Amino acid sequence: MAAIDTIIFDLGGVLYDIDINITAQEFKNMGIKDMQALHKAFSEGHIYEGIDSGACDSSEFRMKVREVSGIDLTDQQIDHAWNSLLISFPEYRVKLLLGLRKHYRILLLSNTNAIHYEYYSHKFLMDYGFSFNELFDKAYLSYRLGMRKPGQAIYKHVIEDSKLVPENSVFIDDLSENTEAAIKTGLRAIHLDGYSDVTEMFNEFRLREELI
């Protein structure tokens, strides 16, 4: 089996702790009582996909929240609730990435949006004193690329842009549909399932063996 030279990480649920239930509770606290109706409208209206792919910008997203909820929330209120799902980027995972970068090319491939990116990149700088992007050789963010996982196009873009040899690259994600899609493009992939943390994976002998 070919030796790994590149590790591609997902962000939320792999490197960054998230909890979507907190956002739901924050919106409820602001007066949006029927979160199921909001979620259904945003799912069926492809608003979640739109903000992740950049097809729906931040202003349009906020307008949609007000329109569907019927509540005239401020931009600041919406951003606060939307960002509240972003819990933390633990220091031990920062150290993991910095250590891995001594031996591998490290890439980020994340379905994310402008509101979230502005929040977590600023918070990271405040917490650690250096740029979030310095953790990676390159960060591929869905809202900037106009495409998102699990669509084949975004994986192919990463492979071509970073000139990857797919069999020498491994992608780590917490959603099986994303790892399955990556495998179809020739990448090796690991579904973060059954592990309490991504660092646990790197402590497993079988994973270390894969990365030799």
C-alpha positions in Angstrom: 0.0 0.0 0.0 1.3 3.5 -0.9 2.6 5.6 1.9 0.6 8.6 3.0 2.1 12.0 2.3 -1.1 14.2 2.7 -3.8 14.3 5.4 -7.0 16.1 4.6 -9.2 17.1 7.6 -12.8 18.1 7.9 -13.3 20.8 10.4 -16.6 20.7 12.4 -17.0 17.5 14.4 -13.4 16.5 13.7 -11.1 19.3 14.7 -13.6 21.9 16.0 -16.2 20.9 18.6 -19.7 21.8 17.6 -23.3 21.4 18.9 -26.2 22.4 16.7 -28.6 22.0 19.6 -27.1 25.2 21.1 -28.0 27.2 18.1 -31.6 25.8 18.2 -31.9 26.8 21.9 -30.5 30.3 21.2 -33.0 30.9 18.5 -35.8 29.7 20.8 -34.6 32.1 23.4 -35.0 34.9 20.8 -38.6 33.9 20.2 -38.4 31.3 17.4 -40.5 28.6 19.1 -41.0 26.3 16.2 -37.4 25.4 15.2 -38.6 22.3 13.3 -40.5 24.5 10.9 -37.5 26.8 10.4 -35.2 23.8 9.9 -37.7 22.3 7.4 -38.0 25.5 5.5 -34.2 25.9 5.3 -33.7 22.3 4.3 -36.4 22.2 1.6 -35.4 25.7 0.4 -31.7 24.6 0.2 -30.7 27.6 2.4 -28.2 25.5 4.3 -26.6 24.3 1.1 -26.8 27.8 -0.3 -24.9 29.4 2.5 -22.3 26.7 2.5 -21.7 27.0 -1.2 -21.8 30.8 -1.3 -24.9 30.8 -3.4 -26.7 32.5 -0.5 -24.6 35.2 1.1 -24.7 36.3 4.7 -27.2 39.1 4.2 -29.6 36.8 2.3 -29.2 34.2 5.0 -30.2 36.7 7.8 -33.1 37.9 5.7 -34.3 34.4 5.3 -34.2 33.8 9.1 -36.3 36.9 9.6 -38.7 36.0 6.8 -39.3 32.4 7.8 -39.5 33.1 11.6 -41.6 36.2 11.2 -39.4 37.9 13.9 -37.4 41.0 13.2 -34.1 39.8 14.6 -31.0 42.0 14.3 -28.0 40.8 12.3 -26.1 40.6 15.6 -28.8 38.4 17.1 -28.8 36.0 14.2 -25.0 35.8 14.0 -24.9 35.1 17.7 -27.3 32.2 17.5 -25.8 30.9 14.3 -22.3 31.0 15.7 -23.2 29.5 19.1 -22.9 26.0 17.8 -19.2 26.6 17.4 -17.8 25.5 20.8 -14.0 25.3 20.6 -10.9 24.3 18.9 -9.1 22.5 21.7 -5.4 23.1 22.2 -4.5 19.4 22.1 -5.9 19.2 18.5 -3.9 22.3 17.6 -0.8 20.5 18.8 -1.8 17.4 16.9 -1.9 19.4 13.6 1.4 21.2 14.3 3.1 17.9 15.0 1.6 16.2 11.9 2.8 19.1 9.7 6.4 18.1 10.4 5.8 14.9 8.5 2.8 15.4 6.2 1.1 18.0 4.0 -2.0 19.0 6.0 -5.1 20.3 4.2 -8.5 21.4 5.4 -11.7 20.6 3.4 -14.7 22.0 5.1 -18.3 22.8 4.4 -18.5 26.2 6.0 -19.9 29.7 5.5 -18.8 33.3 5.8 -20.5 34.0 9.1 -18.9 31.0 10.8 -15.5 31.5 9.2 -15.3 35.1 10.4 -16.2 34.0 13.9 -13.9 31.0 14.4 -10.9 32.4 12.6 -11.1 35.5 14.7 -11.6 33.5 17.9 -8.7 31.2 17.0 -6.4 34.3 16.6 -7.5 35.6 19.9 -7.0 32.3 21.7 -3.7 31.2 20.1 -2.0 34.3 18.8 -1.6 33.1 15.2 -3.8 32.7 12.2 -6.1 29.7 11.9 -4.9 29.2 8.3 -1.4 28.6 9.5 -2.4 25.2 10.8 -2.8 24.0 7.2 -0.7 24.0 4.0 -4.0 25.0 2.4 -7.6 25.4 3.5 -10.4 24.6 1.1 -13.7 26.2 2.2 -16.9 25.4 0.5 -18.4 28.9 0.5 -15.3 30.3 -1.3 -15.2 27.4 -3.8 -18.9 27.5 -4.8 -19.2 23.7 -4.1 -19.6 21.5 -1.1 -19.2 17.9 0.1 -20.3 15.3 -0.7 -20.4 16.5 -4.3 -17.6 15.0 -6.4 -16.5 18.3 -7.8 -15.0 19.6 -4.5 -12.8 16.5 -4.0 -11.6 16.7 -7.6 -10.8 20.3 -7.1 -8.7 19.6 -4.1 -6.9 16.8 -5.9 -6.1 18.9 -8.9 -5.3 22.2 -7.1 -2.9 20.5 -4.6 -1.6 18.1 -7.2 -2.4 15.1 -4.9 -1.7 11.5 -5.7 -5.0 10.2 -4.4 -3.7 6.9 -3.1 -1.1 8.8 -1.1 -3.7 11.0 0.5 -6.2 10.3 3.3 -9.3 12.3 4.1 -10.9 12.3 7.6 -14.5 13.3 8.2 -17.2 12.6 10.7 -19.9 11.9 8.1 -19.9 8.7 6.2 -21.4 10.2 3.0 -18.4 12.5 2.8 -15.8 9.8 3.2 -17.7 7.5 0.8 -17.7 10.3 -1.8 -14.0 10.9 -1.3 -13.2 7.2 -1.9 -15.0 7.4 -5.2 -12.5 10.0 -6.4 -9.6 7.7 -5.5 -8.7 9.2 -2.1 -8.3 7.0 0.9 -10.7 8.0 3.6 -11.4 7.4 7.3 -14.8 7.9 8.8 -14.5 9.3 12.4 -16.9 6.7 13.8 -16.5 4.8 17.0 -13.7 7.1 18.2 -14.2 9.6 21.0 -11.8 12.0 19.4 -9.6 12.4 16.2 -6.5 12.2 18.4 -7.6 8.7 19.6 -7.4 7.7 15.9 -3.8 8.7 15.8 -3.1 6.7 18.9 -4.5 3.6 17.4 -1.8 1.2 16.0 -3.7 0.4 12.9 -3.9 4.0 11.9 -0.3 4.7 12.5 0.4 1.6 10.4 -1.7 3.1 7.6 0.3 6.3 7.7 3.7 4.7 7.3 
